[in-house]
Amino acid sequence: MVKGEEWQLQKAIVSYFKWVHPDYLIFSVPMEATYRNKQYFQETGAMAGVSDLIVVLPTKILFIELKSKTGRQSVDQKAFEKKIKDLGYEYHIIRTLDEFINLID
């Protein structure tokens, strides 16, 4: 996914969620920082492959990875997905705002 496209999708999802579900949480873990000082950020908890968004609802936590129509997960993203699912949480690949809305609502 072109960075601009992913940014637009993430912005739309976050805006929608905050408008419709203001009492719940949605947040991202900015991973761009890991490229500037990789060792520092890894030592303080950053890890490759973390999902783009984390959604906290009253009874569950969702890990959301954003991809274009043809986008594929990296090896690190697949490993993160496996860990999340092994721990009993939900991990979803979302390609459109409508997919996100259908998942949440």
C-alpha positions in Angstrom: 0.0 0.0 0.0 1.3 3.4 -0.8 2.1 5.2 2.4 -0.4 8.0 1.5 -3.1 5.4 1.0 -2.4 3.6 4.2 -2.3 6.9 6.1 -5.7 7.9 4.6 -7.3 4.6 5.5 -5.8 4.7 9.1 -7.0 8.3 9.5 -10.5 7.5 8.3 -10.7 4.4 10.6 -9.5 6.3 13.7 -11.9 9.2 13.0 -14.8 6.9 12.5 -14.1 4.9 15.6 -13.6 7.9 17.8 -16.9 9.5 16.5 -19.0 6.3 16.9 -17.3 4.8 20.0 -15.9 7.7 22.0 -15.8 5.6 25.2 -13.6 2.9 23.8 -9.9 3.0 22.8 -8.2 2.9 19.4 -4.5 3.7 19.1 -1.4 3.0 17.0 2.2 2.3 18.0 4.3 4.5 15.7 7.0 2.2 14.4 8.7 4.7 12.2 10.9 5.7 15.1 12.5 2.3 15.2 14.4 3.1 12.0 16.1 6.2 13.4 17.6 4.5 16.5 16.7 0.8 16.2 18.7 -0.4 19.3 17.2 2.2 21.6 13.6 1.5 20.6 14.0 -2.3 20.6 15.5 -2.1 24.1 12.5 -0.1 25.3 9.9 -2.5 23.8 9.5 -1.8 20.1 9.2 -4.8 17.9 8.9 -5.4 14.2 5.6 -6.5 12.8 3.3 -4.9 15.4 -0.2 -4.2 14.0 -1.1 -0.7 12.7 -4.0 -0.3 15.2 -5.1 -1.7 18.5 -8.7 -1.5 19.4 -9.9 -2.0 23.0 -13.6 -2.8 23.4 -15.4 -3.7 26.6 -14.9 -7.5 26.2 -12.1 -7.8 23.7 -9.0 -6.4 22.2 -8.5 -6.4 18.4 -5.2 -6.0 16.6 -5.7 -4.5 13.1 -3.3 -4.6 10.2 -4.0 -2.2 7.3 -3.3 -3.4 3.8 -4.1 -2.4 0.2 -6.3 -4.7 -1.9 -3.1 -6.6 -3.0 -0.9 -5.9 0.0 0.8 -8.8 1.8 2.1 -9.2 5.3 5.8 -9.2 6.0 7.4 -12.1 7.7 7.5 -10.1 11.0 3.8 -9.2 10.6 2.9 -12.9 10.2 4.9 -13.8 13.3 3.2 -11.1 15.3 -0.2 -12.3 14.1 0.6 -15.9 15.2 1.7 -14.7 18.7 -1.5 -12.6 19.0 -3.7 -15.5 18.0 -1.8 -18.0 20.2 -2.5 -15.7 23.1 -6.3 -15.8 22.3 -6.7 -12.4 20.8 -8.2 -11.3 17.5 -6.0 -10.2 14.6 -7.6 -8.8 11.4 -6.3 -7.6 8.1 -8.4 -4.6 7.0 -8.3 -3.2 3.5 -11.2 -0.7 3.5 -13.2 1.5 5.9 -16.3 -0.7 5.2 -14.4 -3.8 6.3 -13.5 -2.1 9.6 -17.1 -0.9 10.2 -18.5 -4.4 9.6 -15.9 -5.8 12.0 -16.7 -3.3 14.8 -20.4 -2.9 14.3 
